[in-house]
C-alpha cells in the first residue's frame, strides 16, 4: 500500500501520512461472474473469454481505486503528496515509512502489547502524550475518557503515551488509577513512539486515519489560550472534531494547532560544558522563588526540591520564566515596592536558561544551600479562632472553574479586632485562591439557602454588600500580622464568608478548608479599614481592544496605605494606581501591565505609605473586548457594563489603610461612605438612561 514517509502535518495545513498496515480486501473473481448462460447469438468460448477479460479489468480498476483511496495524502496520476512518483523513489519512501510505523507498538501499564491501529475494525487512532504531573494534561483526561468510550464502537482506538524519563512506571500506574483513565496508557521508555510522532508538549494529541495519515496534530481543545490563561469553557474540541471527520471519511477542517501544556524535555544529549551549576547558581533561585508552592502537599503540580526534580522540568521552567508566567507575580517591579515579591530579574531568568543550555550540570554538593525549613501547621501559632467549612465540597473532574461561597458563623459574643488571618486549604491541588468577607446582614445565609450544594455559587464578588473584608489568600503567601497592633473590625454575631476559587484537576476532588483568625491585643484601639475606589459606570464597547476607564477618590484626611488589591474580570488587560499629592508629586502604588484574573491578589507595601490630606488616588483600568482576546466570554463580543457575572466587568481597587487618630479614621469612613453612595446613585442614573434608550429592553427597570 503506498504511504507517505513524513509523520507530521505540513505547515501549510496539508496532511502527510504514516502507515500502520496494508489491508485492502479484494473480492474473489467468482463473486463477480454473472449467473445464467450467455447470449445464444455468441459462441460460448468467446463469451467466456470476453467475460474473463472484463472481470480482470474490473478487479484491477477496483483495486487501484481502493489503493489510491487509502493512500495517505492527495495523489494525482500516481504522484504522492511528497511529490515523488513510483519511478523516482516514491514507493521506496512509502515502504520506509511503513517500516517505521510497524515499530509503533508498546506495552501498556497492565503489561499488554498493543500494535497501534491494528485492531479489527479500527477506522481511526488517537494518540495523546501525557504527563503524570502536568495540570493541563490531567485536565483533559475526562474529555479523552468520554471520547474513547463514545467512539469505540465506531472503530476508534485511543492511547495515552508517557514517554522517556518523565515518570517511572510505578508513578504512571498510580496516576492511571488515580485519574481513572479508561484507555490504554503506553509506557514509552525507549521514546520510540515519541521519536516517530515528534510531540513537543503534554498534552499533544494526534489523530491518525486507518490508512496511516496524520489527520490532526495539536491541543485537545481550546480551553487554554496559553499557559495559565484558561477560558471559562472550551469553544472548540479539536480532537473530537478530527475523530468525527475521520470516522465519517470527511476532511478535517483544522488539521493542526499549537499544543499548549508542559514542554517535553529534549531527547538529544546535550553538552556539559556550561559554567552554571545547579548547586551553586540555580538551587538558591528555586528555593526562594518556587519551592514555597512546588513541594509536597502544596498547590503546585510537582515538587522542585531536588536536582532531579528541577532537571526533569528544566525546559518547562525556562519557558514559563521567560514568559513571566512563573513565578506568579503580576506587579511591575519598578513601580511600587512590596513584601514577599517573587519577581525574577532578567539576569536570573537568563541564568536558568544558560544552565539548561549548558547541560544542566549538577555541580558540587558543597555548593548546595541549606535545605529550607517550611513551617508546618499554623505558621503564626495556634489561632484565637479556627473556622471550618460546615461540610466538604465536591469538585467534579472537568468543566469551568468554580467560585463557591461558604458561610461560617463566627459565634462571637463580642466585637474583635483581627490582626491576621491564615488560610489552610483542605485540598491544595483544587484550591486556587480564596477571599474573605464579613456579613452582618444575613444576606449570605439567604443566598446559601437558595443553593442545594454546600455554600452558593457566584463570580467576581460575594453577591452582597459586605461590612468589610479580610482580604485574600494566594498559594505561597506568608500570613502577616497588621503592624503596630492594628486590627480589622469583626462584629459580634457576624458571619465569615469564604469565596474559594476551585480549579478542576481531571479527577473528583473534595475540599473542607479552614481559616485561623488572630485577634489584636485587647488594649489595641487602632483600626484598619478598607477603601474600594471604583467606577460603576464602566461601559466597554464591543470590539475595542484597549478601552480605558478611571476611578478617583480624594482623601479627606492624612491616611496611611497598608496594601493594594486591584480587581477586574476576564476582559481586564492592564491596571495602574497612583497617588497624586497636593504639591503635584506622584507616588507609584501598583502597575499590572498584563492583568490575569486567575492570579489577582493583595500586595502589601514594603513600608506603609503615608499620604497627606487632599491626596487623590487615581486608578486607570484598560480592557480588551475584542474577538482577539481569547478569554472574552462573549463570542462575538458584546457591549459590557458593570456586574458580578462572568460576562460582566468591574473596575475596583481595594486599599487597606489607617489614620493617626480615631477621629481622622471616623472622618475618612464617613466621607468614603458618601463617596460610595454617590457612585451608586450615578450608576443608577446611568442604568435609567440605558433603560429609556431601550439598550436593555429585556431587562427589568432599575430600582
C-alpha positions in Angstrom: 0.0 0.0 0.0 1.5 3.4 -0.9 2.1 5.7 2.1 3.9 8.9 2.5 7.1 9.0 4.6 6.6 12.0 6.8 4.9 11.8 10.1 3.7 15.3 10.9 1.1 17.7 9.3 2.5 20.1 6.8 2.8 23.7 8.0 0.6 24.9 5.1 -2.3 23.0 6.5 -1.9 19.9 4.4 -1.6 16.5 5.7 1.0 13.7 5.4 0.9 10.0 6.0 2.1 7.4 8.4 1.3 3.7 7.8 0.0 1.2 10.3 -0.7 -1.7 7.9 -1.9 -2.7 4.4 -5.2 -4.5 4.5 -7.1 -3.9 1.3 -9.7 -6.5 0.9 -10.5 -7.8 -2.6 -13.5 -9.8 -3.8 -12.8 -13.2 -5.4 -13.4 -13.3 -9.2 -16.1 -15.9 -8.8 -18.1 -13.4 -6.8 -18.4 -11.1 -9.8 -19.3 -13.7 -12.5 -22.9 -13.3 -13.6 -25.1 -16.3 -13.2 -27.0 -17.9 -16.1 -26.0 -18.6 -19.7 -24.6 -16.3 -22.2 -26.5 -15.0 -25.2 -27.4 -17.6 -27.8 -26.0 -15.4 -30.5 -22.4 -15.6 -29.3 -20.2 -18.7 -29.1 -19.8 -19.9 -25.6 -16.0 -19.9 -25.6 -15.7 -16.4 -27.0 -18.3 -15.1 -24.5 -16.5 -16.8 -21.6 -13.1 -15.2 -22.7 -14.8 -11.8 -23.1 -16.3 -12.1 -19.6 -13.0 -13.1 -18.1 -11.2 -10.2 -19.6 -13.9 -7.7 -18.4 -13.7 -9.3 -15.0 -9.9 -8.9 -14.7 -10.1 -5.3 -15.9 -12.8 -4.6 -13.3 -10.8 -6.1 -10.4 -7.8 -4.1 -11.4 -9.7 -0.9 -11.6 -11.4 -1.5 -8.2 -8.1 -2.4 -6.6 -6.4 0.6 -8.0 -9.1 2.9 -6.7 -9.0 1.3 -3.3 -5.2 1.8 -3.1 -5.5 5.4 -4.1 -8.3 6.0 -1.7 -6.4 4.5 1.2 -3.1 6.1 0.3 -2.1 9.0 2.7 -2.2 12.5 1.2 -3.5 13.6 -2.1 -2.3 11.8 -5.2 -2.5 12.9 -8.8 -1.5 10.5 -11.7 0.4 8.3 -9.3 2.3 11.2 -7.7 2.4 11.1 -3.9 2.0 14.2 -1.6 5.8 14.2 -1.3 6.0 15.0 -5.0 7.6 11.7 -6.0 6.2 9.0 -8.3 7.0 5.3 -8.0 9.6 5.8 -10.8 11.5 8.4 -8.8 11.5 6.8 -5.4 8.0 7.4 -4.0 7.5 3.7 -3.4 10.8 3.4 -1.6 9.9 6.2 0.7 6.4 4.7 1.3 8.0 1.3 2.2 10.4 3.1 4.6 7.5 4.9 6.2 5.5 1.7 6.6 8.6 0.0 8.1 8.9 2.8 10.7 5.3 2.7 11.6 5.4 -1.0 12.2 7.5 -0.1 15.2 4.7 1.9 16.7 3.8 -0.6 19.4 4.0 -0.6 23.1 3.3 -2.3 26.4 0.5 -0.7 28.4 0.7 -0.3 32.2 -1.1 -3.6 32.6 1.5 -5.5 30.6 -0.5 -5.9 27.4 1.2 -5.4 24.0 -0.5 -3.0 21.5 0.2 -2.5 17.9 -1.3 0.9 17.2 -4.0 0.8 14.6 -4.0 -3.0 14.0 -7.2 -3.9 15.9 -10.0 -5.4 13.8 -12.4 -2.7 12.7 -10.1 0.3 13.5 -11.0 3.3 11.5 -9.1 6.0 13.4 -6.5 6.1 16.2 -5.9 8.8 18.8 -2.5 9.1 20.4 -2.1 11.6 23.2 1.2 12.2 25.0 0.5 12.6 28.7 2.3 13.6 31.9 1.7 12.4 35.5 2.3 16.0 36.8 1.2 18.5 34.1 -2.2 20.0 35.2 -3.3 20.7 31.6 -2.6 17.1 30.7 -4.5 15.9 33.7 -7.4 18.3 33.0 -8.0 16.8 29.5 -8.3 13.2 30.8 -12.1 13.3 31.4 -12.7 14.5 27.8 -10.4 11.8 26.5 -12.2 9.2 28.6 -15.5 10.3 27.1 -14.1 10.3 23.6 -12.7 6.8 23.9 -15.9 5.4 25.3 -18.2 7.2 22.9 -16.5 6.2 19.7 -15.0 2.8 20.5 -18.0 1.0 18.8 -17.4 3.1 15.6 -13.8 1.9 15.3 -11.7 4.4 17.4 -8.6 3.3 19.2 -7.4 5.7 21.9 -3.9 5.6 23.6 -2.1 7.7 26.1 1.7 7.7 26.0 4.1 8.5 28.8 7.5 8.8 27.2 11.1 8.8 28.2 12.2 9.6 31.8 9.3 11.9 32.5 7.9 9.4 35.1 8.6 5.9 36.4 6.4 3.0 35.5 5.1 2.8 39.1 4.3 6.5 39.1 2.4 6.0 35.8 0.4 3.1 37.1 -0.6 5.1 40.2 -1.5 8.1 38.1 -3.7 6.0 35.8 -5.6 4.6 38.7 -5.9 7.9 40.5 -7.4 9.6 37.4 -9.5 6.5 36.3 -8.0 6.6 32.8 -10.3 4.4 30.7 -8.0 3.7 27.7 -4.6 2.0 27.4 -1.6 4.1 28.5 1.7 3.0 26.9 4.9 3.4 28.8 7.3 4.6 26.1 10.5 4.1 28.0 12.7 4.0 24.9 10.9 7.0 23.4 10.2 5.1 20.1 6.7 6.4 19.8 7.8 9.9 20.7 10.6 9.9 18.1 8.1 8.7 15.4 5.4 11.3 16.1 7.7 14.1 17.5 5.3 15.7 20.1 6.5 18.9 21.8 4.2 19.1 24.8 2.0 17.2 27.2 -0.7 17.0 26.2 0.0 16.7 22.5 -2.7 14.8 20.5 -2.5 13.1 17.2 -5.5 11.7 15.2 -4.4 9.1 12.6 -6.6 7.6 9.9 -6.8 3.8 9.3 -4.6 4.5 6.2 -1.8 5.9 8.4 -2.5 9.5 7.7 -1.9 12.1 10.4 -5.2 14.0 10.2 -4.7 16.2 13.2 -1.8 17.3 15.5 -2.0 19.7 18.4 -4.0 20.5 21.5 -7.1 18.5 22.7 -9.3 21.6 22.8 -9.1 25.4 23.2 -9.8 25.5 26.9 -6.4 27.2 27.5 -5.4 30.3 25.5 -1.9 30.0 26.8 -0.1 28.6 29.9 -2.2 29.7 32.9 -4.8 31.6 30.8 -7.9 29.3 30.9 -11.3 30.1 29.4 -14.4 29.5 31.4 -15.5 26.9 28.9 -13.8 25.4 25.8 -15.2 26.5 22.5 -13.6 24.0 20.2 -12.9 20.3 20.7 -10.2 19.8 18.1 -9.5 16.1 18.7 -13.2 15.2 18.9 -13.9 17.1 15.6 -11.0 15.4 13.9 -12.2 11.9 15.1 -15.7 12.6 13.9 -14.4 13.7 10.5 -12.1 10.7 10.2 -14.8 8.2 11.1 -17.2 9.8 8.6 -14.5 9.9 5.8 -14.6 13.7 5.7 -11.8 16.3 5.6 -10.6 17.6 9.0 -11.3 21.3 8.9 -8.4 22.2 11.3 -5.5 19.8 10.8 -3.0 21.4 13.1 -3.0 23.6 16.2 -0.1 24.7 18.5 0.0 22.5 21.6 -0.4 24.2 25.0 0.9 22.4 28.1 4.1 21.3 29.6 7.2 21.1 27.4 8.8 17.7 26.8 12.4 17.6 27.7 14.9 17.2 24.8 15.6 13.6 23.7 19.0 14.5 22.4 22.1 14.5 24.6 23.5 17.9 25.4 27.0 19.0 26.1 28.0 19.6 29.7 30.5 22.5 29.2 28.4 25.2 30.8 29.8 27.2 33.7 26.4 27.5 35.5 25.6 24.7 38.0 22.5 23.7 39.9 24.2 23.6 43.3 25.8 27.0 43.2 23.5 29.1 40.9 20.1 27.5 40.4 19.1 25.9 43.7 19.0 29.3 45.6 16.7 30.7 43.0 14.4 27.7 43.1 14.2 27.6 46.9 13.5 31.3 47.2 11.0 31.8 44.3 9.4 28.4 43.6 9.7 25.9 46.5 7.0 27.7 48.6 4.4 26.1 46.3 6.4 23.4 44.4 6.7 20.9 47.3 4.7 18.0 48.6 1.1 18.7 49.8 1.1 22.2 48.2 -0.9 23.5 45.3 1.8 23.3 42.6 1.5 20.2 40.3 5.1 18.9 41.0 7.9 19.3 43.5 11.1 21.3 42.8 13.1 20.5 45.9 15.9 18.4 44.4 18.2 18.5 41.4 16.3 15.6 39.9 13.0 17.4 40.3 14.3 20.5 38.6 16.2 18.7 35.9 13.2 16.7 34.7 11.2 20.0 34.3 14.1 22.2 33.1 12.8 23.2 29.6 9.4 24.0 31.1 10.9 26.2 33.7 12.8 28.1 31.1 9.6 28.7 29.1 7.4 29.8 32.0 10.1 32.1 33.5 10.9 33.8 30.2 7.2 34.4 29.6 6.9 35.6 33.3 4.0 33.3 33.9 6.1 31.9 36.8 6.7 32.8 39.5 3.2 34.2 39.6 3.9 37.9 40.4 1.9 40.5 38.4 3.1 43.9 39.6 5.7 45.8 37.7 8.9 45.6 39.9 9.9 49.1 39.0 6.5 50.6 40.1 5.9 50.3 43.8 7.6 48.1 46.4 6.0 45.1 48.1 6.7 42.4 50.6 7.0 38.7 49.6 7.7 39.7 45.9 8.5 36.6 43.8 9.7 38.5 40.8 12.7 37.2 38.9 15.1 39.7 37.3 16.1 39.4 33.7 19.6 38.2 34.8 18.1 35.4 36.9 15.9 34.2 34.1 18.9 34.3 31.8 20.9 32.3 34.3 18.3 29.5 34.3 18.4 29.3 30.5 22.2 29.2 30.5 22.1 26.3 33.0 19.8 24.3 30.7 21.7 25.1 27.5 25.0 24.1 29.3 23.8 20.6 30.0 22.0 21.0 33.4 25.2 20.4 35.4 24.6 19.4 39.0 27.7 20.9 40.5 29.4 20.2 43.8 27.5 19.1 46.9 29.5 21.6 48.9 27.8 24.4 46.9 24.3 23.4 47.8 22.4 25.8 50.1 21.0 24.5 53.3 17.5 23.0 52.9 14.8 25.5 53.5 12.6 24.6 56.5 9.0 25.4 55.7 6.5 25.8 58.7 4.1 23.0 59.5 0.6 23.5 60.8 -0.3 27.1 61.7 2.7 29.3 60.8 1.7 32.1 63.2 1.0 29.6 66.1 -2.4 28.4 67.3 -5.1 30.9 66.2 -7.5 32.5 68.6 -10.4 31.3 66.5 -10.5 28.4 63.9 -13.4 28.3 61.5 -14.0 25.3 59.3 -16.3 24.9 56.2 -19.5 23.4 57.5 -19.3 20.3 55.2 -17.0 19.0 52.4 -17.4 20.4 48.9 -17.0 18.1 45.9 -15.3 19.3 42.7 -16.1 17.2 39.6 -13.2 16.3 37.2 -13.9 18.7 34.3 -15.7 21.9 33.4 -15.2 25.6 34.1 -13.6 26.7 37.3 -15.8 27.1 40.3 -16.3 30.1 42.5 -18.1 28.9 45.6 -19.0 30.9 48.7 -19.2 29.2 52.1 -21.0 30.9 55.1 -19.5 30.2 58.5 -21.0 31.8 61.7 -18.2 33.3 63.8 -20.3 32.7 67.0 -18.6 35.8 68.6 -20.3 37.2 71.7 -18.3 40.5 71.5 -16.6 42.6 68.9 -13.0 41.7 68.0 -10.1 43.2 66.0 -8.5 40.7 63.6 -4.7 41.2 63.3 -4.0 38.3 61.0 -5.8 35.6 59.0 -4.2 32.3 58.0 -5.9 30.0 55.5 -5.3 26.3 55.3 -6.8 24.8 52.1 -8.2 21.3 52.7 -7.2 20.3 49.2 -4.2 22.4 47.9 -4.4 20.9 44.4 -8.0 22.0 43.9 -8.0 25.4 45.8 -6.6 28.1 43.5 -7.2 31.1 45.9 -9.6 32.4 48.4 -11.2 35.7 49.5 -12.8 36.5 52.9 -15.8 38.8 53.6 -17.7 39.8 56.7 -21.5 39.8 56.6 -23.7 41.3 59.3 -26.9 41.5 57.3 -27.7 37.8 57.0 -27.8 38.1 53.2 -25.1 35.5 52.7 -27.2 33.0 54.6 -30.2 33.7 52.4 -28.1 33.1 49.3 -26.8 29.9 50.8 -30.3 28.7 51.3 -31.1 29.0 47.6 -28.3 26.7 46.5 -28.7 23.0 47.2 -24.9 22.5 47.2 -22.7 23.5 50.2 -22.4 27.2 50.0 -23.6 29.2 47.0 -22.1 29.9 43.6 -21.0 33.3 42.2 -18.4 35.0 40.1 -16.5 38.2 40.7 -18.0 39.1 44.2 -19.9 37.7 47.2 -23.3 38.9 45.9 -24.0 41.3 48.7 -22.5 44.5 50.2 -20.0 43.4 52.8 -19.5 45.0 56.1 -15.7 44.6 55.5 -13.3 42.2 54.0 -10.3 40.3 55.4 -8.6 40.3 52.0 -7.4 37.3 50.1 -5.1 34.2 50.1 -2.9 33.0 47.3 -0.6 30.0 47.2 2.8 30.9 48.6 1.6 33.9 50.6 3.0 34.3 54.1 0.4 35.3 56.7 1.4 38.5 58.5 0.0 40.4 61.4 -1.0 44.0 60.8 1.7 46.5 62.0 1.6 48.4 65.3 -1.3 46.5 66.9 -3.7 47.3 64.1 -6.8 45.2 63.6 -9.8 44.8 61.3 -13.2 45.0 62.9 -15.1 41.7 63.3 -18.5 42.4 64.8 -20.1 40.0 67.2 -22.6 37.6 65.7 -21.2 38.2 62.2 -20.6 35.6 59.5 -17.4 34.9 57.7 -18.0 34.2 54.0 -15.1 32.4 52.2 -15.1 32.7 48.5 -13.0 29.8 47.1 -11.8 29.6 43.6 -11.6 25.9 42.7 -9.7 24.5 39.6 -10.5 21.2 38.1 -7.8 18.6 38.3 -9.1 15.8 36.0 -10.5 13.7 38.8 -13.0 14.1 41.6 -11.8 16.2 44.5 -13.2 17.2 47.8 -12.3 20.2 50.0 -13.0 21.3 53.5 -10.8 24.2 54.2 -10.1 26.1 57.5 -9.4 29.7 58.5 -7.4 30.7 61.5 -8.1 34.2 63.0 -5.6 36.0 65.2 -7.0 38.8 67.3 -5.2 42.0 68.2 -4.4 42.6 71.9 -7.3 43.6 74.0 -5.7 47.1 74.6 -5.5 47.8 70.8 -7.6 50.7 69.7 -6.2 51.4 66.2 -8.4 50.2 63.4 -7.6 49.4 59.8 -10.4 49.9 57.3 -10.9 49.3 53.6 -11.4 51.7 50.7 -12.9 50.5 47.5 -12.1 53.0 44.8 -14.4 52.1 41.9 -16.2 53.2 38.8 -19.8 51.8 38.5 -20.4 53.5 35.1 -18.0 51.4 33.0 -19.2 50.8 29.5 -16.9 48.7 27.3 -17.9 48.8 23.6 -17.7 45.5 21.6 -14.6 45.2 19.5 -12.3 47.7 21.4 -9.0 46.1 22.4 -7.8 48.9 24.8 -10.8 50.6 26.4 -9.9 52.9 29.3 -11.8 53.7 32.5 -10.7 55.7 35.5 -11.7 55.9 39.2 -10.7 58.6 41.6 -11.0 59.3 45.3 -9.6 62.3 47.2 -8.6 61.6 50.8 -10.3 64.0 53.3 -7.6 63.4 56.0 -4.0 62.2 56.2 -4.1 58.4 55.5 -1.6 55.6 55.6 -2.0 52.9 53.0 -1.0 49.3 54.0 -1.7 47.4 50.8 -3.4 47.4 47.4 -5.6 44.9 45.6 -6.9 45.8 42.1 -9.9 43.8 40.7 -11.2 43.3 37.2 -12.7 40.3 35.3 -11.8 38.4 32.1 -11.7 41.5 29.9 -9.1 43.2 32.1 -5.9 44.0 30.3 -3.9 46.5 32.5 -4.4 48.4 35.7 -2.3 51.3 37.2 -2.8 53.0 40.6 -1.1 56.3 41.6 -1.3 58.8 44.5 -1.3 62.4 43.3 -0.2 64.6 46.2 -1.5 68.2 46.7 2.0 69.5 45.8 2.0 67.8 42.4 4.2 64.9 43.4 3.0 61.5 42.1 3.7 58.3 44.1 3.5 55.0 42.3 1.3 52.4 44.0 0.9 49.4 41.7 1.1 48.8 37.9 0.0 45.4 36.5 0.7 45.6 32.8 -0.6 42.1 32.0 -3.8 41.5 34.1 -4.6 37.9 34.9 -7.9 37.3 36.7 -6.7 33.9 38.0 -3.7 35.4 39.8 -5.2 38.6 41.3 -4.2 39.2 44.9 -3.3 41.7 47.5 0.1 43.4 47.6 1.5 44.5 50.9 3.6 47.6 50.7 7.2 47.0 51.9 6.7 50.1 54.1 3.3 51.7 54.7 2.7 54.8 52.6 1.6 57.9 54.5 -0.3 60.3 52.3 -1.3 63.9 53.2 -4.9 65.3 53.2 -6.3 66.0 49.8 -4.2 63.4 48.0 -6.1 62.0 45.0 -6.0 58.2 44.5 -6.2 57.7 40.7 -6.8 54.2 39.2 -6.7 53.6 35.5 -8.2 50.4 34.0 -7.8 49.1 30.5 -9.9 46.3 28.9 -9.8 44.1 25.8 -13.3 43.5 24.5 -12.2 42.3 21.0 -12.5 38.9 19.4 -8.7 38.6 19.6 -9.0 38.3 23.4 -9.0 34.5 23.9 -10.6 34.9 27.4 -13.5 37.0 26.1 -16.6 35.2 27.5 -18.8 36.5 24.6 -18.4 35.4 21.0 -19.0 37.6 19.2 -18.0 40.4 21.6 -20.9 42.5 23.0 -21.0 45.7 25.0 -20.1 45.1 28.6 -21.1 47.0 31.7 -20.7 46.6 35.5 -21.8 43.4 37.1 -20.7 40.3 39.1 -21.4 37.8 36.4 -18.8 36.1 34.2 -19.8 38.2 31.2 -19.8 41.5 33.1 -16.9 43.6 34.3 -15.7 45.5 37.3 -13.3 48.4 38.0 -12.2 48.4 41.6 -9.0 48.9 43.6 -9.1 48.0 47.3 -6.8 49.7 49.8 -6.4 48.7 53.4 -5.5 51.8 55.4 -5.5 53.5 58.7 -5.2 57.0 60.2 -3.2 58.5 63.0 -6.3 59.0 65.2 -9.7 57.5 65.6 -11.3 60.9 64.9 -9.5 61.1 61.5 -10.4 57.5 60.8 -14.1 58.2 61.6 -13.9 61.2 59.2 -12.4 59.0 56.5 -15.1 56.3 57.0 -17.9 58.9 56.8 -16.5 60.6 53.7 -15.9 57.3 51.9 -19.5 56.2 52.7 -20.8 59.3 50.9 -18.4 58.6 48.0 -19.8 55.1 47.8 -23.4 56.3 47.9 -22.7 59.0 45.2 -21.1 56.4 43.0 -24.1 54.1 43.4 -26.5 57.0 42.7 -24.7 57.9 39.5 -24.7 54.3 38.4 -28.5 54.1 38.9 -28.9 57.2 36.7 -26.8 55.6 34.0 -29.0 52.5 34.2 -32.2 54.5 33.9 -30.8 56.3 30.8 -29.9 53.0 29.2 -33.4 51.7 30.1 -35.1 54.7 28.5 -33.0 54.3 25.3 -34.1 50.6 25.3 -30.5 49.4 25.4 -31.6 46.7 27.8 -35.2 46.1 26.5 -35.4 42.7 28.1 -34.1 43.6 31.5 -36.1 44.8 34.4 -36.0 48.5 35.1 -33.6 49.6 37.8 -34.9 50.1 41.3 
